């Protein structure tokens, strides 16, 4: 399924908690509109990797911010092969590892880190005619004027099952970790995880990827055809 008429420009903001299907759906949607894809969560993960490599104390926001602002990020936005490098080192694999996963919420909560990365995200969005951006604060902070704002969600059990299948981890432990991250991300002082008031909520529990992408394309069609 594709857009009835490809827009010259469009920004789609896809927010939601871990395991809701954001990454897969966003990449598929970007391909369908012949656009690019930005995984903002991976940007925070790449910075977290650099912070861990630098040996910073995760309770020291100044130390975290210093490394974050000094880290050179290379961001690939091809939805078929997105990639990330930090200071010239490919970090696609390590940023998905347990160490980074355990630390990323703490790093992402530092205001200076968020301000820095949000500015980078806005610059990337401004330079692309068609872009699908996924994260936790896209519709509310990064791209409040997006053409389509979507909040993907799913039951805790479904989210845990998906993530544990990806990571080959225990489902119960994964569900507990997702709950921990949800609490941290939704309660941070700056740019917390929340649904924008004008975002369309889509519950992906029990839905296949194709079904979700088709639904989002319908929503986008209705927006761009007006």
DRENDO-1510 file (C-alpha; in Angstrom, 1 decimal, always signed):
<recs>
REC; n; res; u; v; w
REC; 1; UNK; +0.0; +0.0; +0.0 .
REC; 2; UNK; +1.3; +3.5; -0.8 .
REC; 3; UNK; +0.2; +7.1; -0.6 .
REC; 4; UNK; -2.4; +8.0; -3.2 .
REC; 5; UNK; -0.2; +11.0; -4.1 .
REC; 6; UNK; +3.3; +11.4; -2.6 .
REC; 7; UNK; +3.5; +14.7; -0.8 .
REC; 8; UNK; +6.4; +17.0; -1.7 .
REC; 9; UNK; +7.0; +17.4; +2.0 .
REC; 10; UNK; +5.8; +15.7; +5.1 .
REC; 11; UNK; +6.9; +15.1; +8.7 .
REC; 12; UNK; +5.4; +12.2; +10.6 .
REC; 13; UNK; +6.0; +12.0; +14.4 .
REC; 14; UNK; +5.8; +8.5; +15.9 .
REC; 15; UNK; +6.0; +8.3; +19.7 .
REC; 16; UNK; +5.4; +5.6; +22.2 .
REC; 17; UNK; +7.0; +3.3; +24.8 .
REC; 18; UNK; +9.6; +0.6; +24.1 .
REC; 19; UNK; +8.2; -2.5; +22.4 .
REC; 20; UNK; +5.2; -0.7; +20.8 .
REC; 21; UNK; +6.5; -1.3; +17.3 .
REC; 22; UNK; +7.8; +2.2; +16.6 .
REC; 23; UNK; +11.0; +1.3; +14.8 .
REC; 24; UNK; +9.7; -1.4; +12.5 .
REC; 25; UNK; +6.6; +0.6; +11.7 .
REC; 26; UNK; +8.5; +3.9; +11.2 .
REC; 27; UNK; +11.0; +2.3; +8.8 .
REC; 28; UNK; +8.3; +0.7; +6.7 .
REC; 29; UNK; +6.3; +3.9; +6.6 .
REC; 30; UNK; +9.4; +5.9; +5.5 .
REC; 31; UNK; +10.0; +3.4; +2.7 .
REC; 32; UNK; +6.3; +3.7; +1.6 .
REC; 33; UNK; +6.5; +7.5; +1.3 .
REC; 34; UNK; +10.0; +7.4; -0.3 .
REC; 35; UNK; +11.4; +9.3; +2.7 .
REC; 36; UNK; +14.0; +9.0; +5.3 .
REC; 37; UNK; +13.8; +7.6; +8.9 .
REC; 38; UNK; +15.3; +9.1; +12.1 .
REC; 39; UNK; +15.5; +6.9; +15.2 .
REC; 40; UNK; +16.0; +9.5; +18.0 .
REC; 41; UNK; +16.2; +6.8; +20.6 .
REC; 42; UNK; +19.3; +5.5; +18.9 .
REC; 43; UNK; +20.8; +9.0; +19.2 .
REC; 44; UNK; +20.4; +8.8; +22.9 .
REC; 45; UNK; +21.8; +5.3; +22.9 .
REC; 46; UNK; +24.9; +6.3; +20.9 .
REC; 47; UNK; +25.6; +9.1; +23.4 .
REC; 48; UNK; +25.0; +6.7; +26.3 .
REC; 49; UNK; +27.6; +4.4; +24.7 .
REC; 50; UNK; +30.1; +7.2; +24.6 .
REC; 51; UNK; +29.3; +8.2; +28.2 .
REC; 52; UNK; +29.9; +4.6; +29.3 .
REC; 53; UNK; +33.1; +4.4; +27.3 .
REC; 54; UNK; +34.3; +7.6; +29.0 .
REC; 55; UNK; +33.7; +6.2; +32.4 .
REC; 56; UNK; +31.3; +8.9; +33.5 .
REC; 57; UNK; +29.4; +8.6; +36.8 .
REC; 58; UNK; +25.8; +8.2; +35.8 .
REC; 59; UNK; +24.7; +10.3; +38.8 .
REC; 60; UNK; +26.8; +13.2; +37.6 .
REC; 61; UNK; +24.9; +15.2; +35.0 .
REC; 62; UNK; +27.8; +17.6; +34.3 .
REC; 63; UNK; +30.1; +14.7; +33.4 .
REC; 64; UNK; +27.4; +13.1; +31.3 .
REC; 65; UNK; +26.7; +16.4; +29.5 .
REC; 66; UNK; +30.4; +17.1; +28.8 .
REC; 67; UNK; +30.9; +13.8; +27.0 .
REC; 68; UNK; +27.5; +14.1; +25.2 .
REC; 69; UNK; +28.4; +17.5; +23.8 .
REC; 70; UNK; +31.8; +16.4; +22.7 .
REC; 71; UNK; +30.6; +13.2; +21.0 .
REC; 72; UNK; +30.6; +13.4; +17.2 .
REC; 73; UNK; +27.5; +11.5; +15.9 .
REC; 74; UNK; +27.1; +10.1; +12.4 .
REC; 75; UNK; +23.5; +9.3; +11.6 .
REC; 76; UNK; +22.3; +7.2; +8.7 .
REC; 77; UNK; +18.7; +7.9; +7.8 .
REC; 78; UNK; +18.1; +5.2; +5.1 .
REC; 79; UNK; +15.1; +3.3; +6.4 .
REC; 80; UNK; +16.4; +0.1; +4.8 .
REC; 81; UNK; +19.8; +0.4; +6.5 .
REC; 82; UNK; +19.9; +3.0; +9.3 .
REC; 83; UNK; +23.2; +3.2; +11.1 .
REC; 84; UNK; +25.0; +5.1; +13.8 .
REC; 85; UNK; +28.6; +5.9; +14.6 .
REC; 86; UNK; +30.0; +7.8; +17.6 .
REC; 87; UNK; +33.4; +9.4; +17.2 .
REC; 88; UNK; +34.0; +7.4; +14.1 .
REC; 89; UNK; +33.1; +4.0; +15.6 .
REC; 90; UNK; +30.2; +2.0; +14.3 .
REC; 91; UNK; +27.9; +1.5; +17.3 .
REC; 92; UNK; +24.9; -0.2; +15.7 .
REC; 93; UNK; +25.4; -3.4; +17.8 .
REC; 94; UNK; +26.7; -2.1; +21.2 .
REC; 95; UNK; +23.9; +0.5; +21.5 .
REC; 96; UNK; +21.4; -2.3; +21.7 .
REC; 97; UNK; +23.3; -4.2; +24.4 .
REC; 98; UNK; +22.2; -4.6; +28.0 .
REC; 99; UNK; +24.7; -2.0; +29.4 .
REC; 100; UNK; +23.4; +0.8; +27.2 .
REC; 101; UNK; +19.8; -0.3; +27.7 .
REC; 102; UNK; +20.2; -0.1; +31.5 .
REC; 103; UNK; +21.9; +3.4; +31.3 .
REC; 104; UNK; +20.1; +5.2; +28.5 .
REC; 105; UNK; +17.2; +6.6; +30.6 .
REC; 106; UNK; +19.6; +8.2; +33.1 .
REC; 107; UNK; +21.6; +9.8; +30.3 .
REC; 108; UNK; +18.5; +10.9; +28.4 .
REC; 109; UNK; +17.1; +12.6; +31.5 .
REC; 110; UNK; +20.0; +15.1; +31.6 .
REC; 111; UNK; +18.6; +18.4; +30.4 .
REC; 112; UNK; +21.8; +19.5; +28.5 .
REC; 113; UNK; +21.8; +16.2; +26.7 .
REC; 114; UNK; +18.2; +16.6; +25.6 .
REC; 115; UNK; +18.7; +20.2; +24.5 .
REC; 116; UNK; +21.7; +19.2; +22.4 .
REC; 117; UNK; +20.1; +16.2; +20.7 .
REC; 118; UNK; +16.8; +17.9; +20.1 .
REC; 119; UNK; +18.6; +20.7; +18.3 .
REC; 120; UNK; +20.3; +18.1; +16.1 .
REC; 121; UNK; +17.0; +16.3; +15.5 .
REC; 122; UNK; +15.3; +19.5; +14.4 .
REC; 123; UNK; +18.2; +20.3; +12.0 .
REC; 124; UNK; +17.9; +16.9; +10.4 .
REC; 125; UNK; +14.1; +17.2; +10.0 .
REC; 126; UNK; +14.5; +20.7; +8.5 .
REC; 127; UNK; +16.9; +19.3; +5.9 .
REC; 128; UNK; +14.6; +16.5; +4.6 .
REC; 129; UNK; +11.5; +16.8; +2.4 .
REC; 130; UNK; +9.9; +13.6; +3.7 .
REC; 131; UNK; +10.8; +12.1; +7.1 .
REC; 132; UNK; +9.4; +9.7; +9.6 .
REC; 133; UNK; +10.8; +10.5; +13.1 .
REC; 134; UNK; +10.3; +8.1; +16.0 .
REC; 135; UNK; +11.0; +8.5; +19.7 .
REC; 136; UNK; +9.3; +9.6; +22.9 .
REC; 137; UNK; +8.9; +13.4; +22.6 .
REC; 138; UNK; +8.7; +13.9; +18.9 .
REC; 139; UNK; +5.1; +15.3; +18.6 .
REC; 140; UNK; +5.3; +17.3; +21.8 .
REC; 141; UNK; +8.8; +18.7; +21.6 .
REC; 142; UNK; +10.9; +17.9; +18.5 .
REC; 143; UNK; +8.3; +18.3; +15.7 .
REC; 144; UNK; +5.2; +19.9; +17.2 .
REC; 145; UNK; +4.1; +21.0; +13.7 .
REC; 146; UNK; +4.3; +17.5; +12.2 .
REC; 147; UNK; +1.8; +16.7; +9.5 .
REC; 148; UNK; +0.8; +13.5; +11.3 .
REC; 149; UNK; +1.3; +12.7; +15.0 .
REC; 150; UNK; +1.0; +9.1; +16.2 .
REC; 151; UNK; +1.3; +7.6; +19.6 .
REC; 152; UNK; +1.9; +3.8; +19.3 .
REC; 153; UNK; +1.1; +1.7; +22.3 .
REC; 154; UNK; +0.5; -2.0; +23.2 .
REC; 155; UNK; -0.2; -4.0; +26.3 .
REC; 156; UNK; +2.7; -4.6; +28.7 .
REC; 157; UNK; +2.6; -8.3; +27.9 .
REC; 158; UNK; +2.7; -7.7; +24.1 .
REC; 159; UNK; +5.6; -5.2; +24.4 .
REC; 160; UNK; +7.6; -7.6; +26.6 .
REC; 161; UNK; +7.0; -10.5; +24.3 .
REC; 162; UNK; +8.2; -8.5; +21.3 .
REC; 163; UNK; +11.3; -7.1; +22.9 .
REC; 164; UNK; +12.3; -10.5; +24.5 .
REC; 165; UNK; +12.0; -12.1; +21.1 .
REC; 166; UNK; +14.3; -9.5; +19.6 .
REC; 167; UNK; +16.8; -9.7; +22.4 .
REC; 168; UNK; +16.5; -13.4; +23.3 .
REC; 169; UNK; +15.8; -12.5; +26.9 .
REC; 170; UNK; +13.4; -13.7; +29.6 .
REC; 171; UNK; +9.9; -12.3; +29.1 .
REC; 172; UNK; +9.3; -11.6; +32.8 .
REC; 173; UNK; +12.6; -9.8; +33.2 .
REC; 174; UNK; +12.0; -7.8; +30.0 .
REC; 175; UNK; +8.6; -6.7; +31.2 .
REC; 176; UNK; +10.1; -5.5; +34.5 .
REC; 177; UNK; +12.8; -3.6; +32.7 .
REC; 178; UNK; +10.3; -2.0; +30.3 .
REC; 179; UNK; +8.2; -0.9; +33.3 .
REC; 180; UNK; +11.3; +0.6; +34.9 .
REC; 181; UNK; +12.2; +2.5; +31.8 .
REC; 182; UNK; +8.6; +3.7; +31.3 .
REC; 183; UNK; +8.6; +5.1; +34.8 .
REC; 184; UNK; +11.9; +6.9; +34.3 .
REC; 185; UNK; +11.0; +8.2; +30.9 .
REC; 186; UNK; +7.6; +9.5; +31.8 .
REC; 187; UNK; +8.7; +11.1; +35.1 .
REC; 188; UNK; +11.8; +13.0; +34.0 .
REC; 189; UNK; +11.7; +16.8; +34.4 .
REC; 190; UNK; +12.6; +17.6; +30.8 .
REC; 191; UNK; +10.6; +16.4; +27.8 .
REC; 192; UNK; +9.0; +13.3; +29.4 .
REC; 193; UNK; +7.4; +10.5; +27.5 .
REC; 194; UNK; +3.8; +11.5; +26.9 .
REC; 195; UNK; +1.1; +11.5; +24.3 .
REC; 196; UNK; +0.7; +14.8; +22.5 .
REC; 197; UNK; -2.9; +16.1; +22.8 .
REC; 198; UNK; -3.4; +16.1; +19.1 .
REC; 199; UNK; -1.7; +12.7; +18.4 .
REC; 200; UNK; -3.7; +9.7; +17.2 .
REC; 201; UNK; -3.3; +6.8; +19.5 .
REC; 202; UNK; -2.8; +3.4; +17.8 .
REC; 203; UNK; -2.9; +0.3; +20.0 .
REC; 204; UNK; -0.7; -2.3; +18.2 .
REC; 205; UNK; -1.6; -5.2; +20.5 .
REC; 206; UNK; -2.7; -8.1; +18.3 .
REC; 207; UNK; -2.0; -6.2; +15.1 .
REC; 208; UNK; +0.5; -7.2; +12.4 .
REC; 209; UNK; +3.1; -4.7; +11.1 .
REC; 210; UNK; +1.4; -4.5; +7.7 .
REC; 211; UNK; -1.9; -3.7; +9.4 .
REC; 212; UNK; -0.4; -0.8; +11.4 .
REC; 213; UNK; +1.5; +0.6; +8.5 .
REC; 214; UNK; -1.6; +0.5; +6.3 .
REC; 215; UNK; -3.5; +2.3; +9.0 .
REC; 216; UNK; -0.9; +5.0; +9.3 .
REC; 217; UNK; -0.8; +5.4; +5.5 .
REC; 218; UNK; -4.6; +5.9; +5.5 .
REC; 219; UNK; -4.2; +8.6; +8.2 .
REC; 220; UNK; -1.4; +10.3; +6.3 .
REC; 221; UNK; -3.5; +10.2; +3.1 .
REC; 222; UNK; -6.3; +11.9; +4.8 .
REC; 223; UNK; -3.9; +14.6; +6.1 .
REC; 224; UNK; -2.1; +15.4; +2.8 .
REC; 225; UNK; -5.2; +15.2; +0.6 .
REC; 226; UNK; -6.9; +18.0; +2.4 .
</recs>
